[in-house]
Amino acid sequence: MMDKRLTFPWLLPVILAVMTADATTDAFLSHLPSHKGDPSMSMVNVADVALISESRSGSNDGNFFISYGMEQNGRLIPLPVPHSPTLSRPSDASRVSTPHYDSRANRYSSIMWVIRKQSEVRSIVRNAKRRLKTLLHTVFLPVGFPSSVAPEYLRYQQWNVVQDLSTYLRGILATQAILEGVGVGREGATPLAATLQWITRDGASMMSGLVFTSFLSTNFGVNAKSWRLFADFMVDIGITLDMLAPLFPKNFLLCICLASVCKSLCGIAAGASNGNIVEHMARTNNLAEVLAKGGAQHTAVSLFGLGFGMWFARVANQSPRRVWTAYTLLTVIHLTANYAAMRVLAFTSINRRRLNVLLTAFRENASVLSPAEVARRETIIVDVGRWRPPKLWTALFQKGKRRATAELAKDAHAPIWNIRLGVRVKDLTRFAEGLTELQRLFSQEQYMLNMVNVFDGELPTRKVTRKIQIAVALREDATNLTLLKACLHADLIARRGFEAVKRKKGTENIEIISSVISSTYQELCQCFPNMVQGLRRQGWNLERVLLSPEGWIYHKIIE
């Protein structure tokens, strides 16, 4: 329960007391006599060492005499003053020495007080702020923050709160539209008709969720950022359909059913991707706590939206133009906040997109990027899923085939290779001698790879359905490092293997392909240890390599 001292009725007198304390301090300092022309006061800084000596006569009146003082060897030494006006002791003065009874003057002297720059009232306010900060920290942040979570946790949650609030406010507008569509406030509308529409809507949502999960559930953890953006895009479509439903009375049921389907897909994709995000954020085995704090933040946003939404609904519904203006603005904010949140996330796991960025940087300057640097570069909207930059399509379809061939031949990374991981051994080559050569080249490795679907000296065009591929077969004892090594080898082949496209018609040029694979393998053995060392130094989690191999393996041949 929140401390009663933090409530608003207590804050008002505190604020007034702060203002009064400042005035009291200024009044005391204004009574300090000027020391100009006084040689004994030449080294005194009045604002810093102003002293007050308490005078207690027989009547114990408790008056105070203001005097000068200076610090010497850590002690406050009083100095003589021309006159000492009497005032009452301020509440923000602190005693700095013990009393001494002067029998000749019949009073206690040398009781020194210093006016503090921070008054007692300000100290109370500061304590209240500290308590409020502690309370907020306890409710909304994990124990041990920030060391117990990922470095980008706070920035991500800030964007997440923005998108959460925008969704809540749009939901208020959509709810009003749906209630209008089912006939609330309209003569002739029956509860049974509204109930049947609601049941149909929920049924469509459940069925679509089952179908969606059965087909795509294995891919949620690989590209969590894209699925999170997909989820937010689907909920935007769903809310928009809810808003449009009353405008099409004949198709109202269809609109709300499609909207419910979109929201169902959003719930599944968002739930799965958020699981990966929470797992990434938790750094000290505090997965459950991070998840609980995220729920608390969502609840707080909903409570704020509940109060703010009542005013928002009244203002926005004054005209249809205001409704759609507010809805459009909130949708833009929602999409922007989600994209910014995904850009902030710096996953330490390695998927194809992040590996593509890592290999590009390693190829250009032999350096390994950090997760934060990769997060700023990786593709999070379109899942290409292969090492193929857009330059290929621009070259082939906009500049002409002949010109594209000349330009791509100069490119160090010929972008025509589609890397397949975990293929069957028979997919590596069609010839027995080719398989024998591959077994010889990769006898000490846990994988084999080959260039397949090689064309006759020409680049593939739009009419060609086959693509040049680098196929990788994985042995039964392959590890995550094996996957990384195979992908780096494939990347090296893509740089050096452009001339391997040129071959005699109808046959595979085994010698050229074998030469390219062999030469790149020698380079691989030199650079791969440096790459692994750099990945570990930059904080990449080599236990989570999410490259989605096809699942085929081959057994080690025992000679």
N, C-alpha and C positions, 0 to 999 in steps of 0.2 A: 504494500500500500504506500502511496506517495505521502511523504511527510507533509503535515499540515502547514508547516512553516514555508512551504514552497507555493502556497496558494496565493492568488492575486490580492486578497484583502491584506495580507501581510507585506506584500511588496510595496504598496503605496506608501505607508509610513516609513519604510526603509529608504525609499527614494527621497522623501522629504528630509529625513535625518541626514542623508549624505549631503544634501544641499546646505543644511544647517551647520553641519560639522565643518564644511569648507569655509563658511562665513565666520565661525568661531576661530578657526585657525588664522584666517586673514586678520581678524580683529586683534589677536595676540601679537602677531608680527607687526601690525601697524603701530603698536605702542612701544616697540623697541626704539630707543633713542639713537640718533645718528652718531656715528663715531668719527665723523670727519674732524680733523684737527686734533684728535686725541691720540698721542703717540702710543699709549698702552693698548689701543684698540686697532692698530694698523694691520694686524695679522688675523683679525677675526672675520669669519664669513657668517654674517648674521643669519642668513637663510638656512645654514647647515647646523650651527652650534648654538642657536638661541636657547637659553636656559630659563627655567622658572624656578625660583626658590620659594618654598612654602613657608608661610609665617603662621605660627600657632601661638597666640597670646593666651593669657589666663582664661579668657572667655571662649577660647577654641573656635575662633570665627572662621578659620580655614581660608583666609585670604592668601593670595600669591603675589610675590614681588618678582617682576621680570628683571633679569640681569643678563649680562653677556657672559659668554664662556668660550673656551677654546680647548681643543684636544691636544694633549701632549703625552707621548709615550703610552697611548692607549687609554689615558685618563682624561676626564673632563675637569678643567681647572676654571673656577669662577673668576671673573674679572670685575674690577670696580666700575660703577656706572654713576653718571651725574645724578640721576633720579630713578626711582623705582615705583611706578604706578601699581596700584593693587587691582587685581581682577579675580574672578572666580576660576577655579581650576577647570580647564577644558576636559571633555570626556576622552579626547584622543591624545592625552599626554601620558607619558610613561616615566616612571621613576627610575633614575639611573644611579642613585647613591643612597646610602643609609642616613638616617637622621642623626643630628648631633645637637645636644642641648647646650645653649649658650646661657650660662647663669647670669652674666652681666646684663644681657638684653632680655632676660626672662622669657626666652622663646627657643623653639627648635630652629636651628639654622642648618644650612648645607643640605637641605632636602631638595635635590635637583630634579627637575622634570624637563623632558625634551618633547617638543611637539612633533609627533610623527607625521610623515608625509601621507601615510595611509591611515585613515581614522578607523575607530572600532566599527563604525557602521559600514564602512567600505569593506572591512574584513568580513563582516557578517554576509554582505552581498557576495563577496568572493567565495565564501564557504557554501552559500546557497548555489552558486553557479557550479561549484565543484561537485556538490551532491547531485545536482540535476544531470551533470555530465556523467557521473558514475551510474546514475539510474538509467540513462539512455544507453550507456555502454553495456550494462547488464542485460537489458531487455533486447537490444537489437544487434549487438556485436558478439562474436564468439569469445570465449575466455582466451586470454593471451594475445588478443589482437594488438598489433598487426602481424606478429611473428607466427601466429598459429594458422594463418591463411596465406593465399597467394598474394604477391605484391599488388596486383591490379584489382583486388577484391573491392575496395572502397569505390574506385572509379566505375567498375562494372555495376555495382549496386546502385550508384547514383543514376546511371542511365536506365537501369532496370526499374527504378522507382518512377522515373518520368514516363516510360512506356506503360507501366502498370496503371498509373493514374489516368493517362489518356484513354486507355482501353475501358476503364471503369466509367468515365464520363460519357464515352460514346455508347456504352451499354445502356446508360440511362435514356439516351435519345432513342436507341433501338427498341427498348422495352416500351416506350410510349407509342412508337409506331406499330409494334405488334399488337398491343392492346387496342389500338384504334382499328387495326385490321380485323381482329376477331369480333369486333362489334361492341366493345365497352362504351356505354353511353349512347348506343344507337338503338332505336326502337325496332323490335322484331328479332333481335339477336337472342339466341338461346344458349344456356350454359352447356347443353349437350353437344351442340355444334362446335363450340370452342374446345370442349374436352376431346372430341374426336380428332380435331385438327392437331391438338397438342400430342395425342397418342401417336398419330401418324408421323409427326415431326420427330418424336423421340425414337420411334422404330427405325426410321431412315438413318438417324444418327448411329444407332447401335449396329445396324447391318454394315454400314460403310466402315465403321471402326474395325470390325472383325476382318473384312476383306483387306483393308489397308495394312493391318498388322501382319496378316499371313503372308503378304508379298514382300514387304519392305522392312521388317523388323530387324534383320541382320545388318542393315546398313546404317542404322541410327548412330551407333557408336563411332563409326569411321569418320563421318563428316558431320559432327555435332553442330558446328556453326551454321552450315547450310540448312540443316533440318530445323534449327531454331528460327532462321529467317523464313523458311517455308511455312512453319507454324504461324508466325506472325502475319505473313501475307495471307494465309488461308483465313485467319480470324478477321482480317480486314475485309476480305470478300464476303464472309458470312455476315458481318455486321452491316455491310453495305446492302446486301440482299434483304436483310430485315428492314432496313430503312426504306427500300424501294417497294416492299411488298404491299403496303396500303395503296400505292399508286396503280396497282394492277389487281383489282378485286377478283377478276376471273381466274387469275393465276396466283392468287395469294397463297394457297396451300403449296403449290410447287416452289414458290420463292422461299417460304419458311423451311421447307424440307431441304432444299439445296443449301440454305444457310446453316441448317443444323448439321448437314454432312460436312461442310467446311469447318465448322467449329469442332466436330468430332475428330477430323484429321489434325486440326491444330492441337487438340488436347493430347493425342497420342504422340505426335512428333515433339511437342514442347516438353511433355513429361519425360520422354526418353533422352532428349538432348540435355535437359536440365539435370538429369542424373549424372551425365558426363561432366557437366560444368561444376556441379557441387563436388564431385569426386576430385576434380582438378583443384578446386579452391581449398579443400581440406588438406592441411599439411602435417598435422600432428595427431592422426587417427581420430579426428573429431568430425567425421562425416555426418553423423546424426545431429550434432550440435549445429553445424553450419546449415544443414537442411532446416532445423527448427528455427534458427534465427532468420532465415529467409522467409519462412512462413509468418514469423512475427512482423517482419517488415511489410509483407503483403497485407496482413491484417491492419496494420497502422495506416497504410495507404488507402485501404478500403474504408476505414473509419473516417479519414479525412475527406475522401470522395463522397461519403454518405452525407456529411454536413455541407460540404461545398456544392454537392450535386443538387441539393434542393434549391439553392439560389441560382445555380447554373441552369437548371431546367426551366425555372420561371422566366429568366432573362432570354434564353435561347428560343423558347416557344412563342415568343411574341409575334413571330412571322416565319413562314417557310424559308425565306431567304436567310434569316438568322440561323435557323436550324442547320441548313446545308453549309453555310459558311463556317459555323462552329465545327461541324462534323468534318469538313475537309481539312480545316486547320489542325484538328486533333489527329486526323489520320496521317498527315504529313509529319507531325511531331512524333507519332508512334513509330513510323517507318525509320525516321532519322535516328531516333533514340536506340532502336534495335540494331541498326547497322553500326552505330558508334559503339554499342556494347560489345558486339561481336569483334570489332576491330581492336578493342581493348584486351580481349581475352588472349592470353599467350599460353596456349597448350604446350606441354612438354612432350606429349606423345607425338609420334611421327606417322602421318598418313601420306597418301600420294601427293597431295597438294603441297604440304610442307616439305616433303622430300624433294619435290621438283624445285622449290625455291632454294633449298640447301644445296642441291647439286649444281644449280646455275651459279650460285655464289662461289662454291668450291671450284668450279671449272674456271671461273673468270680470274679469281685472285687467290686461290688456294686457302681461303678462310672459311670458317664455320660461323654462321650467324647464330645469334641468341634467339630464344623463343619470342622475345618481344620484337626483335627486328623482323623475324619471319611473319609474325602476326600482322605487321603493317604491309606486307607484300603479298601474302597468299591470297588466292582466289577464294571467295566465300559465297558468291552468288551462283555462278554457273559451275556445275561439276563436270569438267572435261574428263577427268579420270585417267589421263594419259599425258605423256610428255609431248605435247603438240601445241606450240604457240600459235596465235592467230595469224602470224606472218604467212603461214602456208596458204591459208584461204585467200588472203589478200593478193599473194603472188600469183596463185593459179587462176583466180576468177576475175581479177581486175587488171592485171598487167600483161596477161597473155602467157601461153605455155612456154614458148621459146625463151622469152625474156625471164620468166620465172626459173627455168632450168639453169640459165647462166647465173642468176643471182643466188639461187640456193646452192649451187656448186661452190660458191665462195664462202658460204656460211660455215662456220666452225661446228655448228650444231645443226646438221641437216634435219629439219623438223618433219620427218616423214615416218618416224618410227613409233609403232604402237607396242608397248611393252606388256606382255602377258606373263603373269606369275602363276606357277603351279600347274603347268600343262602336262599332258601325257607325254611319255617319251616318244611315242610314234608321231607326235605332232612336231617334233624337232626337225626331222628330216625324212625324206621319202626313200633314201638310198642307204643300203647297208654299210657301204664304205664311209658314208658321212657319219653314221652313228658310231662306227669304230673309231673314227678320228676324234669325235667329241669325247668318247670315253677315255681316250688317251690324253687329251688336253686337260680334262677335269678329273683325273684320277685322284687328286689330292683334295678335291673340293666337295662340298655337300650340295652342289647344284651343277647343272649343265645348261648351256644356252646356245642358241643358234639364230641366224637370220633366215626367216622363211618368207614365202610369197614374194620372191625377188622378181622384178620385172625386167624387160628387155631394154635396158639403157634409157628408159623414159620414166618421167615422174607420173604417178597416178593422176588421172583426170576425173572429172565429175562422173563420167559414164562408167568408170572402173569400180567394181564393187570390192575387189580384193585390195588389201593394204599390206604394205611391207611391215613385217612385225619382227620383234625380237622376243622369241619364246624362251621361257625359263622353266626348266623342270627341277623340282626340289627333291632331294633325297630324304629318306625317312627321318634322319637325325638332324635335319636342317633347323637352325635357330634363328632368332631375330637378326643377329649379326650376319647370318647367311643371306637373308633377304636384302639387307642393306648392301652387302658386297655384290650380290647379283645385280641389283639396280644400278650401282655405281659402274659395274662392268658394262651393263647395257648402255649407260650414258656415254661411256668412253667409245663404245662401238658406234653409237649414233654420230659421234664427232668424226670418227675416222672411216666410217664404212660407206661413204657416199659412192666411191668408185666401185664398190662391190655390187651395185645395182647393174652395172654393165656386164653382161654375160652373153653367152651364145644361146640362141633360141632353142627352147625345149630341154635344156639341161641345166643343172645347178653347177656353178663354177666352184667346186669344193675347195680348190687350192686357194682362190682369192679369199673366200669366206674364212677358211682355216687360218690364213695369214693374218687377216684382220683380227680375228679372235685371239690368236696367239700373241700378237704384238700388244694389243690392249691389255691382255692378261698380265704381261710383264709390268706395264705401267700401273695396273691395279695393285699388284703386290707391293709397290713402293708407296702409293698414296693412301691406300685404305687404312693402314694403322694410324696415319696422321689425322684422317677424317674421324675415326672412332675416338681418338684422344680429344679432338676438338669438340665433338658432340658431348662427351662427358664433362669437359671443362665448362661448357656453356650451360649445363644443367638439363640436357635432354634426357628423357626417360627411355633408355634402350630396352626396358622390359615391356614397353607398350609401342610396338611397331605395327601399325594398323594398315597394311598394304593390301589386304583382301585377296590373297591367292585363291586360285580356282579350286584347290583342294586335292589335286592329284599328287601322289608321291611315287618314287621308285625306290627299290631296295638296293642296298649296296651289293655289288658283285664280289663274291669271295672267290679268289683265284686258288 
